[in-house]
Amino acid sequence: MRRHVSETTLALYVEGDLDDREAGPVAQHLGNCERCQAHVTDLTTSQRRLKSLKNAPLDPAMVERLHTAGMEA
């Protein structure tokens, strides 16, 4: 793999959503590419943080702002 791996593919890799045929070249690329390794580290950290919020209560005012923003989009 000569080019960098796309962020989408790296996110799928981090989540284990690539099949072996797709994950193999990504893993090989990561062994030689510090830039993509850094992306994987960042994605892993952000995914872990997001998952830790899964059961966190939402502020009703924030829910309303998100709903309003979604309606305006």
Residue pairs with C-beta under 8 A, 6 or more apart in sequence:
1 25
1 26
1 28
1 29
4 29
4 33
4 35
4 36
5 13
5 26
5 29
5 30
5 33
5 36
5 39
7 39
7 43
9 18
9 22
9 26
10 26
10 36
10 39
10 40
10 43
11 43
11 47
12 18
12 22
13 23
13 26
13 27
13 40
14 40
14 43
14 44
14 47
15 47
18 26
29 36
30 36
30 37
30 40
